[in-house]
């Protein structure tokens, strides 16, 4: 799934796959199948085109587990 970068700041309405950075510089994501959450325990690399790569994997227990790489969501094999 291709993610969607929302404008930084504000309080946007999230859809599955969206990501953004809040006014305090904290990155937030909503995985393809999961709830919105901050990436406070992750390393986030912002690329020239505005996409991001997140490590380690993003895990919403019982909902979704996978990766966000250059704005593309990829589920872990065997995961939700």
C-alpha positions as CSV (number, residue, x, y, z in Angstrom):
1,X,0.0,0.0,0.0
2,X,1.3,3.5,-0.8
3,X,1.1,5.8,2.2
4,X,-0.1,9.3,2.1
5,X,2.0,12.1,3.7
6,X,-0.3,14.7,5.3
7,X,0.8,18.3,5.8
8,X,2.9,18.8,9.0
9,X,1.3,20.4,12.0
10,X,-2.4,20.8,12.7
11,X,-4.8,18.0,13.6
12,X,-5.6,16.1,10.3
13,X,-8.2,13.4,9.8
14,X,-6.3,10.1,9.4
15,X,-7.1,7.4,6.9
16,X,-5.3,4.0,6.8
17,X,-1.8,4.4,5.5
18,X,-1.4,8.1,6.4
19,X,1.6,9.6,8.2
20,X,2.6,13.2,9.3
21,X,4.7,15.2,11.7
22,X,3.0,17.2,14.4
23,X,3.9,20.8,15.5
24,X,6.3,19.4,18.1
25,X,8.2,17.4,15.5
26,X,6.7,14.0,16.5
27,X,5.9,11.6,13.6
28,X,2.5,9.9,13.7
29,X,1.2,7.0,11.5
30,X,-1.9,5.0,10.9
31,X,-1.0,1.6,9.6
32,X,-3.1,0.0,6.8
33,X,-4.9,-2.0,9.5
34,X,-4.5,-0.4,12.9
35,X,-4.9,2.6,15.0
36,X,-3.1,5.9,14.8
37,X,0.0,6.2,17.0
38,X,3.2,8.2,17.5
39,X,6.6,6.9,16.4
40,X,8.4,8.0,19.6
41,X,10.3,4.7,19.9
42,X,11.3,4.6,16.2
43,X,14.0,6.1,14.0
44,X,12.4,8.1,11.1
45,X,14.3,9.1,8.0
46,X,12.7,11.8,5.9
47,X,13.6,11.5,2.2
48,X,13.9,14.4,-0.3
49,X,10.5,13.6,-1.8
50,X,8.8,13.9,1.6
51,X,8.3,10.1,2.1
52,X,9.7,8.5,5.3
53,X,11.4,5.2,6.3
54,X,10.7,3.9,9.8
55,X,12.8,1.4,11.8
56,X,12.3,-0.9,13.5
57,X,9.1,-2.4,12.2
58,X,5.7,-0.9,13.3
59,X,3.7,-3.2,15.4
60,X,0.1,-2.7,16.4
61,X,-0.5,-5.9,18.3
62,X,-3.5,-7.9,17.0
63,X,-4.0,-5.4,14.1
64,X,-0.9,-5.0,11.9
65,X,2.8,-5.6,11.9
66,X,5.1,-4.4,9.1
67,X,7.3,-1.7,7.6
68,X,7.0,1.8,6.2
69,X,9.8,2.3,3.7
70,X,10.0,5.4,1.4
71,X,6.2,5.8,2.0
72,X,5.3,2.2,1.1
73,X,3.7,0.0,3.7
74,X,4.7,-3.7,3.7
75,X,3.3,-6.3,6.0
76,X,5.7,-8.7,7.8
77,X,5.2,-12.2,6.3
78,X,2.9,-14.2,8.6
79,X,1.7,-11.0,10.2
80,X,-1.7,-9.3,10.2
